[in-house]
Amino acid sequence: MALTSPPCVFSLFETHPDVQKLFPKFVGLSKEQLQNNPCVQAHGEIVVCKLTEILKANGERKEILKALAESHAKQHKIPLVNFQIISEVIVTVAAEKLDSFGPDVQTALKNVLKTIQIDLGACYEELGFKE
């Protein structure tokens, strides 16, 4: 089972409904409208693809994170805390959907996602983004 949306982005909106306002396309949509919305599906796929790209990158990781930080800080005005929130949702959904995703794997993914959040935080700081 892939960790695309739904369930990842849909679960994000379900567990943190205040985050939905950060997505202009999704503001005001009901739970039912979100669940089968192709734009929600597409955004979930973007999230998973970007995370995969970051995890596979070696020397280019910092450049990928810098570009992600620039778009999310400057263009979308997304507070850094939202990366923590989506990270928690990704781990929760993976644990629910993947039988082999036990406590050790969850901890490993949490640690990797925390490192990414720290690196994004450094990029946000360089950009002077204030939440």
N, C-alpha and C positions, 0 to 999 in steps of 0.2 A: 504494500500500500504506500503510495507516494504521500509526502507531507505537503501537499498543495492545498489550495483553498477551494471550497471548503475541504478540510476542516480547519487549517491553521488561521487564515485571516478571519473566517467566520467565527471561530472560537475566540479570537482576539476581541471582536466586536461584542460577542456574547458575554465574555467575562469582564471586559473593560469598555462598556458602552460609550464612555466619554471620549475614547480614542476615535470613534467613528466620525466625530466632527473635524478631525484632521484630514479627512478624505472628502473633498468637495463633491465628488461623484456619488458618495454614499450617504451624505447628510439627509436625514429625514426618511430614509428607506426603512421599512419594517423588517423584522427578523425574517419573515417569509420571503420578502423581496431580496434580501441579502443572500439568503441561502442558495438560491439558484441564479444569482446574478453573474453573467459572464465576465464583467469587469472585476468582480471580487475574485473569481477564479483566476483571471489573468494576473492580478496583483499577487496572489498567492504563489503562482508559478514564478513570477519575477523574484519574489523573496527567496524561494528555495533555490532558484538558479544562481542568484547572487551569492547566497551562502555557500553553495557548492563551489562557485568560482573562487571565493575567498579561501575556502578550505584546501583547494587544489593548488592555489598559487604559492609560489616560493618567493622569489625575489620581487615579484610584482604586487605582493599583498598590500604593502603600504600605499601604493598608487591606487589600487582598487578601493581601499578604505578612504583615501583622501577624496576621490571622486564621489563616493557614496556620501561622505560627510558634507561635501560642498553642495550636492543637490538637496540633501535633506535639511541642511542648516539654512542655506541661502535661498533656495527656490521654494521649498515646501514648508520651511519654518517648523521642523519637527524637533521637539525637545528630546534631548539625549535619553531621558528616562524611558522613552518609548522603545528603545532598542532593548532595554532590560525587560520590559513587559513582553515584547514579542519573543524574546529568548525563552522566557518562562513558558509561554504558550507553546512554542515549538517543542520543548522538552515534555510538557504535559501531553500534548497530542501524540507525540512519538511513543510515549509510554502506554497510552491508551490503545494505539493502533498496531504496534509492533510487538509481537510476543517475545522476541529476543532482546527487547530494549529494557533490560533489568537495571537494578540500582547502580551497578558499577558503570554501565554504559551511560546512564543518565548523568551521573557525576562527571564523567569524562566530557560529555557534551556541554554540561553547565560550565565547566572550567574553560573549554575552548570558547564558548560564547562570551564568557566574562572577559577573556583576553581581547576578543574582538571589541567588546564594549569599551574597554580601557583605551584601546588604540583609537577607536572612533572619538572618544572623549578628548584625547590629545589633539586630534584633527579639529574638533569643534573649538578647542581652546586656541589653536593656531589661527583659526578663522575669526576669533573674537565673538563667537556666537554666545549670546546671553539668553538664558531661558527665562 
